[in-house]
Amino acid sequence: MTNLEIVQRMYAAFGERDRDTILAIFDPQIEWVQNEGFPGGGRHVGAEAVLTDVFAKFRLEWDVWQAVVTEWLDAGEAIIAIGEYRGTFKATGRSMTAAFAGVYRVRAGRIISFRQYADTAKIAEAMQPLA
């Protein structure tokens, strides 16, 4: 598989909740960096830490959470996904759509790092109760 296909397969595996495939695609020491102010924001190291500290929380806190990629950029070792996060926060019932770009680095058939660039204001707004 090409690096682009590996990252696209990861998105499909998340949609299918295929943990084994995700762990096979992630380098065991993957570095996952999300914007501060984003749910699970900060730096996470290790495949299990990413699944536990980042993605498990989405299932608990959001009725719906989707990363919809509208454009892919293939720069060899770097793959860029551009799109929108869409979700409904359980505690408030508020929905949001927020722009994002994610930069993945792939080496030897595994994702070794992720850096996120997202509109955290839209997400934070959905998480705030109505006044």
C-alpha positions as CSV (number, residue, x, y, z in Angstrom):
1,M,0.0,0.0,0.0
2,T,1.1,3.6,-0.6
3,N,1.4,6.0,2.3
4,L,-1.8,7.7,1.1
5,E,-3.6,4.3,1.1
6,I,-2.3,3.5,4.6
7,V,-3.8,6.8,6.0
8,Q,-7.1,6.3,4.1
9,R,-7.3,2.7,5.5
10,M,-6.8,4.1,9.0
11,Y,-9.9,6.4,8.5
12,A,-11.9,3.4,7.3
13,A,-10.8,1.3,10.2
14,F,-11.9,4.0,12.7
15,G,-15.3,4.0,10.9
16,E,-15.5,0.3,11.3
17,R,-14.2,0.4,14.9
18,D,-11.5,-2.1,13.8
19,R,-9.0,-1.8,16.6
20,D,-6.7,-4.5,15.3
21,T,-6.2,-2.7,12.0
22,I,-5.6,0.6,13.7
23,L,-3.0,-0.9,15.9
24,A,-1.4,-2.5,12.9
25,I,-1.2,0.8,11.1
26,F,0.0,2.9,14.0
27,D,3.7,2.6,14.9
28,P,3.8,1.4,18.6
29,Q,5.5,4.7,19.6
30,I,3.3,7.0,17.4
31,E,3.4,10.6,18.4
32,W,-0.1,12.1,18.3
33,V,-0.4,15.9,18.8
34,Q,-3.8,17.7,18.9
35,N,-4.5,21.3,19.4
36,E,-4.8,22.6,22.9
37,G,-8.5,23.3,23.5
38,F,-9.5,20.3,21.4
39,P,-11.0,17.3,23.2
40,G,-8.0,15.1,24.2
41,G,-5.7,18.0,23.2
42,G,-2.0,17.8,23.8
43,R,0.7,15.3,23.0
44,H,0.1,11.6,23.3
45,V,2.8,8.9,22.7
46,G,2.1,5.3,21.9
47,A,-0.7,3.5,20.0
48,E,-2.5,2.4,23.1
49,A,-2.3,5.9,24.7
50,V,-3.8,7.4,21.5
51,L,-6.7,5.0,21.4
52,T,-7.4,5.3,25.2
53,D,-6.7,8.9,25.9
54,V,-8.0,10.4,22.6
55,F,-10.5,8.2,20.7
56,A,-12.2,6.4,23.6
57,K,-13.3,9.7,25.0
58,F,-15.1,10.7,21.8
59,R,-17.4,7.7,22.1
60,L,-18.1,8.6,25.7
61,E,-18.6,12.3,25.3
62,W,-20.1,12.7,21.8
63,D,-23.3,11.2,20.3
64,V,-21.8,11.7,16.9
65,W,-18.2,12.3,16.0
66,Q,-17.0,12.2,12.4
67,A,-13.8,13.4,10.6
68,V,-15.0,13.9,7.0
69,V,-12.0,14.3,4.6
70,T,-12.7,16.4,1.6
71,E,-9.2,16.6,0.2
72,W,-6.0,14.5,0.3
73,L,-2.5,15.8,-0.3
74,D,0.2,13.3,-0.9
75,A,3.7,14.6,-0.2
76,G,5.5,11.3,0.0
77,E,6.3,10.5,3.7
78,A,3.8,13.2,4.7
79,I,0.1,12.8,4.0
80,I,-2.3,15.7,4.6
81,A,-6.0,15.2,5.2
82,I,-8.2,18.3,4.9
83,G,-11.9,18.3,5.9
84,E,-14.4,18.9,8.7
85,Y,-15.1,17.5,12.1
86,R,-18.8,17.0,12.7
87,G,-20.3,16.1,16.0
88,T,-23.0,16.5,18.7
89,F,-21.8,16.8,22.3
90,K,-23.8,14.6,24.6
91,A,-23.8,16.9,27.6
92,T,-25.2,19.9,25.7
93,G,-27.0,18.4,22.7
94,R,-25.2,21.0,20.6
95,S,-23.8,20.1,17.2
96,M,-20.8,21.6,15.4
97,T,-18.9,21.5,12.2
98,A,-15.2,22.6,12.4
99,A,-12.5,22.8,9.7
100,F,-9.4,20.7,10.2
101,A,-6.1,19.7,8.6
102,G,-4.1,16.7,9.8
103,V,-0.5,16.0,8.8
104,Y,0.4,12.3,9.0
105,R,4.0,11.0,8.7
106,V,4.3,7.4,7.4
107,R,7.4,5.3,7.5
108,A,7.9,1.7,6.7
109,G,4.2,1.1,6.3
110,R,3.1,2.6,9.6
111,I,1.9,6.0,10.8
112,I,4.6,7.4,13.0
113,S,3.1,10.8,13.8
114,F,0.1,13.1,13.5
115,R,-0.2,16.8,13.9
116,Q,-3.6,18.4,14.0
117,Y,-4.7,21.9,13.0
118,A,-8.4,22.5,13.8
119,D,-11.0,25.2,14.5
120,T,-11.2,24.5,18.2
121,A,-13.5,27.5,18.8
122,K,-16.4,25.7,17.0
123,I,-15.8,22.6,19.1
124,A,-15.6,24.5,22.4
125,E,-18.8,26.3,21.5
126,A,-20.7,23.0,21.1
127,M,-19.4,21.9,24.5
128,Q,-20.7,25.0,26.3
129,P,-24.2,24.9,27.8
130,L,-26.6,27.5,26.4
131,A,-26.8,30.5,28.7
